[in-house]
Amino acid sequence: MSNFSEHLRRQALRRADREALVDGAHRWTYAELDTDVDRHAAALLAAGVHGGQLVGVLGRNTATYVLELLALARIGAISVPLNWRLHANEQAYVIDQAGITCLLYDDDFADDATALVARTGLRIVVANGSVRINGARGLRDLLEVQAPGVRVDDVLKGPDDVHRLLYTSGTTAHPKGVVHTCGNLAANHLAQVLELELTQDDRILVSAPLFHVSGLEAPGLAIFVAGATMVLTPTFKADDIARIAREERITGMVLAAQILFGMLALDPAPDLSTLRYLLFAGVAPTVRRQVKAALPHVRLIDTFGMTELCNGIVYMDAAHEESKIGALGAPFPGVSIRIVDESFAPVPPNVEGELIVRGAKISPGYWNDDETNKRTRRDGWFLTGDVCRVDEDGYLWFVDRRVDLIKSGGENVTGAEIERVIAQHPDVAEVAVIGVPDPRWDEVPKAFVILRAGSTATGEDIREHCLANLARFKVPKYVDVVDSLPRNDSGKVLKRGLREL
């Protein structure tokens, strides 16, 4: 089975009456979901969409979005979830670079759709809601004319066929289109089910945007492979997520660190009694222990992931949450990881080097970008550009982005190490460290710190804390206390944005 939508046929037979999808007050059983995907597939075919066509989807996390992604898979089209946080000019770049000829859009993005039609080669436009731009077909009209019980066969796909393109957040130059094949999805879904121990009794909250790999694949669509229930939330607000988690008896979810902090600050504390796992990354060990104290029954999962890896390649297992705290986990089934030096030779355990990865879930490359493909692939391995180490038990430890290494006085300083130390200061909520030019040392570390509410700590206080815990050459020469940090659409801090300041 290579076409993901075929899983719905199986679940409609085996779990017809079990709940598959929840979007607010709207609910679908597996039988209803499979039937509705057929209707949407027939509607898209009637609009002129065909197999192999690249289709942009511009919308928020709704059932319609999920139904369209599943319907596009069923008819063999290639979906391209579009980042609605981008400017229309940036979206136009993606459409042109990918070769997208069809656009599906929500009402909220009608203005963007209008601009995109004027600037690009879009030929087919479908309005998901009631706001139709000139020339757009209405999804509701297309659905209404479909015969009751219409059935659309799943297009046969092989593991090397392209399922979708996901464009990176653009932390360097233009966004890059990452190819996800049908085989990538199959390998990731199997790994997600095994690593998260998903069953039909799970109810998984999807709050990350569906244009992002964490929304689609952590576990994302693997929820349907397990016969579990996907619950959508259209907002990223801590109180909304807490409410839905309580009302829908959520058993698992992925949270960005800032949302997690917001939930833990709620008064009264949120009811997460049904939660069995929480997946998040980029949190200091001291904070992780605080979360564990607040949620002792919950498995806390750290990870290392990239769009190019079809989400994560390691998860922290429950048995080593405490003994390996600070590590990111051990490799997924079917994934090989290696740490190499600058000559591409493997290094011993606990020695730092570049992380390279290979396996069935790793993207074969970037869309229409041979130059970047050559630079990031070698002998079947994907070169992540990240500095990591693997311990004697095979667990991955993140050190730093290679591009974020600070070269100070002939020494390599990792911003991540300084960030971990500063994050242990009781008054620090968040921190990011970069290298800035220095006439004597070439570069020196500079820290940007967000303080906890009510704190009066100064930059000098943070430096004193660093002096007590780091070698002097690693202590930031400058510490700026700020209200916010620049971030990309997945919540990661943009070091480039800090350097531009």
N, C-alpha and C positions, 0 to 999 in steps of 0.2 A: 504494500500500500504506500503510494507516494503522494497522492492528492489528499491533502489534509481533510477536505470536506467529507471524504468517505467515512471518517470516524462517526459523523453524525448519523449515517445510515445504520451503523452498528448499534449506536446508543439508542436510536429510535426503536430498534427491535428489542434490545435487552433491558432498557430502562425507560420505556415509553412514558411512564407517569411520574418519573422523578423530575424534580425541578432542575433546569439547566441554566437559565439566565434570569437575572433580576435587575430591573432598571426602575427604581422608585416603586410606583404602584403596579407596574407592568411586569408580568411573569410569564415564562415559557417553560413547559415541560420539554423533554427531549423530543417527543413526537411532534409537538407544536413548533419547536425550533427547526427541525428538519423540514417540516412542511413550509414554514415561512421562508426558509433559505431558498427552497425551490421557487416560491413566488417571486422573491427578489431576483433570483437568477433569470427567470423568465422575463421579468420587467427590464433588466439590464440588456438582455438580448434584444428585446423589442426596441430599446433605445438606440441600438446599433453597436453595442459593445460586443467584441468577439474575443475568442481565445487568442492569447499571445499579445493582446493590446495592453499598453501601460495605462493604468487608470489612477489618477490622483484622488485622494479622499481627504477632504478638508472639513473636519468636524470635531466636536467634543466627544467625550466618552458617553455614548448612548447606545441603546440596543440597536438602533438603525445602523450605526457605525459597524457594530459587530456583525450584524446580518449582511451588510454589504461586503465586508471582508470575506465572510464565508461564501457568499454568492459568487464573488469574483473568483475564488478558488474553485468553486464547482464548475464554472464555465471555462476555466483555464486561462483567465486574464491575469495580468501581473499587477498587483496592488502596490501603490506608492503612497503610504500615509504621509500627509503633508503637515509640517510643523506650523500650526496656526499662530505661533508667537513671532514668526518671522515677518518682516516687512514684505509687501507685495512684490517689491523688486527682487528680494531674495527668493521668494517663492517662484517668481518667473524664471530665475536662473535654474532652479531645480527642474522645473517643467521642461525647459529647453534642453538642459543637459541630459535628462533622462529620456526625452522623446515622448513625453506624456501627451496623449491626444484626447483623453476624456477626463472630465472633472466632475466629481460628486461633492456637493457643498451644503453646509447647514445655513440656516437663516442668518446666524451671527456673522457669517463671512461672505455675505452677498456682495459687499463693496469690494472685497479682495477678489472675488470671482469675476466681477465686472472688469477690474483692472487686468486680470490675468487673460481674459478672453481677448482684450484689446492688444495685449503685448506679446502673446505667444501663439503657437499653432494649434490650440485646442479646437477640436471639431465637434465634440459631443459634450454637452453640459447638462447635468441632471440636478435639479433642486430637491434636496431632501425635505424641505419644509414648504412654507407658503410664499416665500419671497423669491420670485422668479426674475432673473435678469433676462435681457433680450436674447431670445433664441433657446432658452433653457426648457427642457422637458420637466414636468412635475413627477416626482417619484410616486406620489399618491395616485395620480391618474394612470400611470403605467401599471401599478399594482391592481387597480380596480378592474382593469379589462382582462386580467388573467383568469383563465377558466378555473373553477373550483377543483382542488386536488391536482393542479398542474405539477408535472414532474420533469425535472431536468437532470439528465444523466451526468454523473461526475466525469469530467474529461480525464482520460488516462494520462498520468504523469510519471516520469522517471525520476530517480533521485537527483540527477544533474539538471533537471529543468528548473527554471527560475520561478520561485513562488512570489517574491516581492523584492522591492528595493526599500531600504531604510537609509535616509540621509543623516549623516552625523551632524552634531550640533554646531560644527564649524569653529572649533577651538583653534584651528589653523586655516587661514585663507578661506576659500569657498567650502561649503558642505560637500562631502564625498558620498556617492551613492553606494552603499554596501549591499552586495548581492546576497540574498538568502535563498538557497535552493530548497526544493522539496525534501531532499535528503538531509539538509541542515535542520529543518524543522522536525523531521522524524527522529533524528538523533537527540535533539534537545528535549523533545517531549518525553521520550523514554527516560532520559536522565533526570528530568524534573520529577516525574512520577516516582522514580526510585529514590532520589535524594531527599525529596520532601515527604515521601511516604504517603502520597495522595491516594485517597479512596473515594468512593461514591458518597461518603458521608461528609466530605469536606465542603465548606462554604468559603470561597476565597474572594476577598475584596480586591478589586482592581481600581486603584486610585491614580496610579501613574498614567500619564497621557498615552493613548493608543498609537501615537506617532513615534513613541519611544520604545526601545527594545525591552525595557523593564516592564512596561505595560503589556506588551505583546507576548513576552516569553519568560516571565519570572513569577509564577509559571505561565501566566497568560493563557494562550490557547491550549496548553497541556491540561488545563482544567477539564476540557471536554473529552480529552483522551482518557482521563481517569473516571469519567462519568460523574464528576462532582458538579458543584453549582458556582457559576460566576456571578458576582454581585458588583455592579458598577456604582461608582460615585463620581458625579460630574465636577466636584470641587476638591480642592486640596486643603480645605480648612480643617484644623484639628478637631473642632467641636462637631462638625458634620461627620467626619470619619468615625469619631467616638460613638456618636449616636447610631450610625448605620451598623457599626460593629456590634453594638448591643442588640439592636432590634433584629438584625438578620443572623445573629448567633455565629459570627464570623470565626473561622478556625485558623485562618492564615492570611497574611498580608505583607506587602512590601511598603516601607515608609522611608522617605527622605529624612535625614537627621533632623532638619529644622521642624518638620511636622511631628516627629516623635517627641522632641522637646516640648512642642506646643501641647501635645496630648498629656504629657506627664505633668504639665503645669495647670491643667484644668482642675477646677474646684466645684463640685466634688470630683474625686478621681474617677475616670471612666471605668465602666464595667466591662472588663475583657476576660471574663471567667471562661468563655468558650474557646478563647484563642489558644492554639497549641504551638504555633511558630510565628516568629516575626523576623523578617529578612531586612537588614539594613547594613550600611557600610559607612566608613569614614568617621567612626566614633571612637574616642579615646577609651582605653581599658577602664579608666576610673568611671567614666560615664556608663559604660557597658555594665559595670558592677552595680551601679545605681539602678539601672533599668532592671537588672536581674532581681535586685532586692524588692523592687516594686511589683515585678511580675515573675515570681519564683516558679510558677507552673509552665512558663512559656519557654520554648526552645528559641534561643537567640542565634541567628545565623548571619555570619559575616560572609562576604563573597568577593571575588574579583571578576569583573565582567566588562565587556566592550560590545558595541554593536557588531564588530567584526567577528566576535566569538559567539554570536547568536545568544547573547546574554552571558551568564556566568560560566566559568570553567571549574570553579571550586566552590564548595559550601562547607561551612564549619559543622561538623557532626555534633550531636548532643553529648556524646561521651567525652569530648575534649573541649567543651565550652570554657571551662575554667583552666585546665592544665595547659591549654594552648592559647590562652587569651592574648589577643594581639595578632595572631595568625589569621589568615583568610580562609583556610580550609585545605582539604585534600582534593585531588582531581576527580571530576565526574567520570562515570563509566564511559569508555571510548575516547577519552581525552588524554593526550600526553603533553607534559610540560617539561621544559628544560631551561636551565640557567647557563648562559654561555658568556665567554669573555669577548673582547674586541676582535679576536681571531676566529670567532664562531666555535671555539672549542668548549666542551662542557666543563664546568667547574665543580669542585667538591661540595658536599653539603655545607650549608651555612656560609658560603662564600657568595658575595654579591656579584651580580652580573645582569645581563638583559634577559628578560623572560621571553621565550619563544614557545609557540603552541602549535599542535596539529591534532586533527581528529575529524570525525564525520560531521561535527556540528560547526566547524570553522568555515566561515565564508570563503568561497573560492577567489574573491577579489572585489575590486571596485568597478562600477559600471562606467564603461568608456574612459578608462584611466590607466592605460598600460604603463605609464611612467611610474605612478605610485605603486602599482602592482609589482613591478620589478624591484622597487626599493623595499617593499615590505614582505616579500616572499623569498624563501631560499630553501632549496632541497625539500620542498613539501612542508616547510615550517612557516608560520606567520610570525613576524617580528613585531612585538607589541610596542617596543620603544620604552618599556618600563623597567626600572631597576628593581630587582627582587632577589630573594634568596629562598632556597628550599632546605628545610632542616633534615636531620637524619631519618625522620619518620615520613618524609614526603609531603609535609605541610608547607604551604606557600606563605611567605611573609613579604609584604610590600615595603619597598624602601623609598622610591621616588620616581617621578617621571624623569627620563634621561634628559629631556630638555629643561627640567627644573633643577638640575644639579648646579650648585653654586661653587664656582672655582675661586677660592679665596686664599691668596698667598701660597699658591702651589698645592693647596689641599682641596679635595672634593668634599663639599658640605651638602648634605641632603636637607632640603627644606622640611620634608616629612618628619625627620628626627626632631628638629627644633619645634615643629608644630605639636608633636606628641608631648614634649616637655611643657610647653606653654599651656596646653590643654589641661594639664594637671593642676594648674593654679586655680584655687577655689573661686576666684572672681571672674574667670574667663569662660565665656559661652562658646565662642568660635574663634578660630585663628587661621591665618594664611601667611606663609613666609615666601619671599622671593629674594633673588639676588639683585643688588643695585650697584652701579659703577662706583669704584673707589680709586682715587689716584695712587694710593700706596699698595693696596691689596688686590687690585684688579676688580674684585667684587666683594661685597660684604652682605650679610643677611639683613633683611628688613622685615619686621613683623607687622601685620595688620590685625588688630584685636577687637572683637566685640565683647563687651563686658556683660556680666549677668545683671539683671535689673537691680537697682539700688546700690551697685558697687561703686566705690570711689577710687579704685586702684588706678595708678598712673603708669605711664610707659616705663618710668624708672623702676617701679615696683616689679614689673614684669621682667625687666633686665636683671634685677637682683635675684629673682627666682631662677632665671636661666644660669646666672653665674654660679649658683649653688648646685646646678645639676648638669652643666655642660662644660666642655673644654672652652677656653676663652675665645678661640677663633670661631666657635660656633654660636656664640652669644650675639643676638641681633644688635647691630650698631644703632639701629633706629627702631622704635616701636610707636606706631600710630594707633590711637584708640579711635575706632570708627563706628558708625551706626549700622553699616551694612557692607556686604562684600559682593562684587560683581559675579553673577552666576550665569551658566548656560541653561538650556531648557530642561536638563535633567537634574538641575540643582547643584551641579559641581561648580566649585569656585573657579573663575576664569583668571588664572595667573597672568595671562596676557593683559587683561583689563587692569590689573593692579600695576603692571609695568607701565601701561600707558598713563597712569596717574602721575 
